[in-house]
Amino acid sequence: MPKTICLIGAFDTKGEDHAFVREEILRRGHQTLTVNIGVLGSTALFPVDYDVAKAGGINLADLRSNKDKAAAMKFLDEAAPKLILQLFDERKIDGIIGMGGSGGSAIIASAMRALPIGVPKLLVSTVASGDVSFYVRGKDITMMPSIVDVAGLNRISRLVYSRAAGAICGMVESEVPVSVEDRPIITASMFGNTTECVNVCAKTLNEKGFEVLIFHATGAGGRAMETLVADGLVEAVLDITTTEWADELCGGVFSAGPDRLDGPGRRAVPHLIVPGCVDMVNFGAPSSVPLQYRDTNRLFYEWNPSVTLMRTNAEENRQMGEIFARKANAASGPVAFLVPLRGVSMLDGEGQPFCDRAADLAMFDAIKQNLRSGIQFVEVDQNINDPEFAAKAVELIIQLIQQGKATDGTP
């Protein structure tokens, strides 16, 4: 059965490129729905079904006359996701493909991120061979390097575009097998320093009838986990490893951004927060450590040749405690804290390199002092990786799930 693939791009400057991809999709037996993000008009090479500027209620003539590219980009970045999501909700598209340079890719990616995980998304881009975290941000966007600029047809671009058209067609044709054994999903955040804890939790929860999805807390993992929550696919969040906030605060390489910890609260999803691995900030090789931290009394640990860990201090932990409390206070669903008094990571265990109980206590106290009433704050006199701590984490997350069901009337 033919599928409808959304073709999105700047048809004013890259019409020839998109016309080629459109023909390739049609040749493979599928349909296209075209969405133009250009502001200089559109190509006459193929019909344009929707224009983002017009759909957003902005006069194209005004955008052109103002000659303010930044303003135009901001408008398109806001309007494109709304239009694409509307088309999906109206069941008009089954997948999406777009092509562009850095600016066009930003708008196209923004539109793609509005779609739920699982909807095929392919972006052919000039920036796809570099760091694409800005464009993907936790969604399942497949990025394909354009090799040459998206600026007309040539021997290389025809090759790349043909493969891209084949890829998106294959993606929309693939049917996801239906499983009768699908279980409620609990997401869990994990790091090398909390692996023992999360593995025990996952095993126990799987035995209790849940499906535990584990996300590596490397920035991209935290964003992906919260995206899954935002898409309404998650029963509860077992946030054992919140280390990404240490990187956000101190400029480490594994930040998940300032919205980390917001997703569950916004969706009223039961959320157990553990200050796991907040004792460490992640950098690359030793030479990558920012100058502000060098030649000081900061404590470093070379985890491997590519990862250098810096121990957070009491002030940084205090700030994180205040942030964590603020995030929890804003939650609309069940939320609780579980704190390990004998170390928030393997390296923070008794006698280990990062063991600093004063720094840990600074965070714990800041959470308690700023937490609104009604939110549980449970302390366990164990290390985060001790079996007793994992058992308590399982007990609390199930308790929060039951609390959520009681609140919304779910049996």
N, C-alpha and C positions, 0 to 999 in steps of 0.2 A: 504494500500500500504506500503510495507516494506521501512523503512528509513535506512540511513547509519549513524552509530554512530562512531565517532572517539574515539579510545581507546588509550590514551597516558600515557606513564610511563617509568620507568627504567626497561626494560625487562631483563637486565642482572642480576639484583639482586632481582627483584620482579616478575619474570615471572610466577610463580605458581599462584600468586594472580590475575594477569591480565588474565591468561588463564581461571580461574574460571569465572570471570566477562564476558569474551568474550563468553563463552559457555552459560551463562545465557541470554545474549542478543540474541544470535542466537536461543535459545530455545523459546524465545518470538516472533520470526518471523522477526527480524530485521537483518541487515547486519552490519559488522564492518570494519573499516579501521584502521589499527594499526600503531602507530607512536612511535618509540623507542627513548628515551632520554638518554639511558645508553651509557657508553663509554667502557665497558668491553666486548662488544659483545652482542648477543641477545639470547633469549631462543629458544630452538628448539621445544617448546610445541605448537606453532602456527605460522603461516606465519606472517612475518613482512613486511608491505607494504612500510614504509618509515623509514629512519634513519636520525634523525636531523643532526648529525655530517656530514654524507655523503652528505645530501642535502645542507648543508651549505658550502661544499667544503673543509672541514677539514679532514685530514687523521687521522683515528681512532688510527692507530699505534703511531702516534706522540703524540696524547693526552694521550695515555696509558704510553708511555715511559717517558714523561715529569713528570708524577706523581704530577702535580700541580692541585689539585682539584679546587682551587679558579679560576684559568684560565679556566679550563674546564667548570665550572659553569657559568662563565661570557659569554663564547662563546655560550653555549646552551641557556642561557637566551635571547641572542640576536637573535639566529637563529630560535628557536622554534616558536616565534610569526609570523615570516615571512612565514614559511612553512605552519602553520595552516591557516593563512589568505589566502594564495594562494590556498589551498585545498578548502576553503569555496568559494572563488571567482570563482573557477572552478566547483562549485556545486557538489563537491564530498562528502561533509559531511552535515548532518542535525543537528547534536548535538555533544557534546564532553563530555567524562568522563575520569577522571584520578585518580590515587591513589599514595600517597607517604608520606614520612616523611617531615621534615622541608625543606631540600634542594630540594627534588623532587617536593614538593608542590609549592615552589617558581618558578621553571621553568614551571611547568604545568599551574599555575595561570597566569604567564606572557603570555603564549601561548593563554590561554582563553581570556585574556583581549584584544587581538587583534581582537576578533570577535565582531560584533555589538550587542547592547542590543537586547534581544529577542531570540537570538540563545541559545538553552538549554546548560547549562554548569554545570557540577556536579563534585566537587572535594572531594574525600574521603581522609581525612588527619589526621595525628596524632596531628596537631596543631589546629584543627577546634573547640576545646572547649575553646580556649583563644581569644585574640584580633586578629581578622582576617583582620583588615583594611589594613595591608601591602599587603595581598594577593588579596583582592577584589578591592580596589582602585576605587570605583565608578562604577564598572561593576556588572552585575546581575549574579555573580558566586554563586551557591549554595554550601555551604561547609558542609560536613557531617563528624562528628567525627568517626574515625576508631575504637575507644575504645581500641583495642590492636594495636600493631605495625603492619605496612604493611610488614610482614615478614613470609609469609607462611600461609597455611590453618589450621584452628582449629575450634572448636565449635562456638566461638564468631565471628571470621572473616567470616566464611561462612554465618552466619546470616546477618551480616552487608553488605557484598558484594551482597547478594541476593536482599536485600532491595534497595541497590544502583542501581543495574541493573534494577530493576523494576521502580525505580524513573526516570532514564534517558529515559527508554522506554516510560513511561507515558508522559514525557515532550515532546518528539519528536512526539508523536501521537496526542497531543493536538493541534487543529487548532484554531488560533485566529479569533474570529468573525470579519467579515469585516463590517465596519460601513460606511454608505453613508454620515454620518454627521461629519466626521473628519474635523476639522478646523485647521488653521495655529496655531502652538504652540508658545507661549511666556513663557519662564521660568522666575520665580521670586524667589529671595532669601528672607527668612523671619526668624525672631527670635521672642521670646516672646515680646521683647521691640519694635518691629516694626509691630506687628500683625495688628493693626488698619489700618495702611497705606496700607499694602499689600492686606488686605481683600477688601478695597475700590477699589484699582487698579484692582484687579482680577474681581470684580463684573462688573466694567465699561467695561473692555476689553472683558469679556465674552459676554456682551450685544452688543459689536461692532463686534462680529463674530470670536473672537480668543478663543483658548483653553489655559488657563493659568495653568501651572504646577508649584506648589510651592515646594521649597526645603528648608528644615530646615538647617540653617547655622551652622552645628555642625561638620564641617570637612568632614565627609562622605557625607553630603548633598551638599556641594560645589563641591566636586569631582564628585559626580554623575551628577550634573547639567552640569558641563563642559564636562563630557563624552558624555552626550546627544547632546551637541553642536558639539563636535568633530565627532559624528556619522552622522551629517548632518540632524538632525530631527527638528531643531529649527529655527523659523522665526526671533526671537529677544530675547534679554536677558534684563530683568528688574531687575537689580542688586541693589535692595533696601538695602540689608543687607550684607555688606562686612566685617563684624566683624571677620571673620576667619583670616584676615591679622593681627589683633591685637594679636591673639593667636600665629600665626606664628612668629611674631616679639618678643613676650615676653615669649614664652614657655608655653602658655596655652594649654588646653586639646582639643580645637576645631579647631586646625590648619588644613587647607586644603592643605598645602604644598606651596612651592614657585611659583608654576605655576598658582595659583589662579588668575583669571582675564585675563589669556592668551588665553583661548579657543575661545571666540567670535572673538577676533582680528585675530587669525590665520585663521578662517573660513570666515572672512569678514561678520560676523553676526552683525546686529545693536545692540549696547550695550549702555545702559544707566547706568552709575555708580553713586551710591549714597553712601556717607560715613556713612552708617547706622550701629549703634552700635559699631563704632570704639572707643567709649569711654570706652569699657569694655574688660577685659581679663578674660577668664573663667578658674576656677580651680574647684577641687572637694570640699570635706569637708574642713573646715578651716585648719585642720592639714596637708592638701596636698599642701598648698601654699609653693612655694620654699623658702628656707632660705634667699635668696638674697632680698626678698621683705618683710620679717618679721622685726619687730622692727625698722621700718622706718616710715616716715610720709605718706606712701601710704594709699589711701582711699579704704576700702573694704566694700562690701555689701553682706550680706547673702541672696541670692535669694531664696534658700530653703536649707534644711540640706545637700543636696548633691552638691550644686552649690554655689561657692563663687566667686563674681565678684570683680575685681580690676580696679579702674579707671586709664585709661592711662593718662600719663602726656604730657606736651607740646612737649618735645623732641621726645617722641615716636610717637606722632601725626605728627610732622614734618617729621620724617622718613617715615611714612606711606604715607604722601602726595607726597613725592618724588617718592616712589614706584608706587603709583597709576598713577601719571603723566607719568612715564616711560612705564608702561603697556599700557596706552592709546596711547602714541606716537607711539608705535609699531603696533597698530591695522591697518589692511588693509581694514576695513570696517567702516561704520558710527559709531561714538562714541561721547558721550557727558557726562558732569557732571551736577548733580543737587544737590545743597547743601542747607540744612535747617539751617538757621542762629539762630534759637531759640532751638536748641538741636537735636542731632543725634540719640536720643533714648528717650524712655519714662522717664528713670532715669536722662536724661540730660535736661529735661524740666525746665522751670523757677521754682526756689525754690526746685527742686528735689535734691536727694543726690549727683548725679554725675554732677550737673550743673557747668560747667567750660568753660566759653566762651573764655578765653585766650588759653586754650588747643585746643578747636575746631578751633579757628582762626589760630593757628600754622599749622594745617593740610590744611585748606583752602588756606592759603597764599602759602604754599609749592607747592600745586597743580598748582595754577595760575602761579607762578614764573617759573615752570619747564615744563609747557604744551606748546606743539608746536602750532603754529598759525593754525587756521581753526577748532579747537575743541571747541565746545560750553562749556561755564562754566556759569551755571545759578544759581543765588542765590535767595532763597525764604525766606522772613522774617516770617517764621513760624516754628513750631516744625515738625519733620518728620511725626508725627501721626495726624497732622491737615488735615482736608479735602481739604484745598486749596493746600497743598503740594502734596497730592495724585492726585489731578486733573492735576497739572502741570506735574507730572511724566507720566501720561497717554498721555497728549498732546505731550510731548517730545518723548516718545517711538514710537508713531504713526508717528511723524515727521521723526524719524530716519529710520523707516521701509520704508516710502515713498522715502526718500533719497537713501536708498539702492536699491530700485526698479528702480529709475531713473538712477542710476549708471550702473546697469547691463542690463538695457533695458526691465525689466519685466513690463508688463502692470498693 
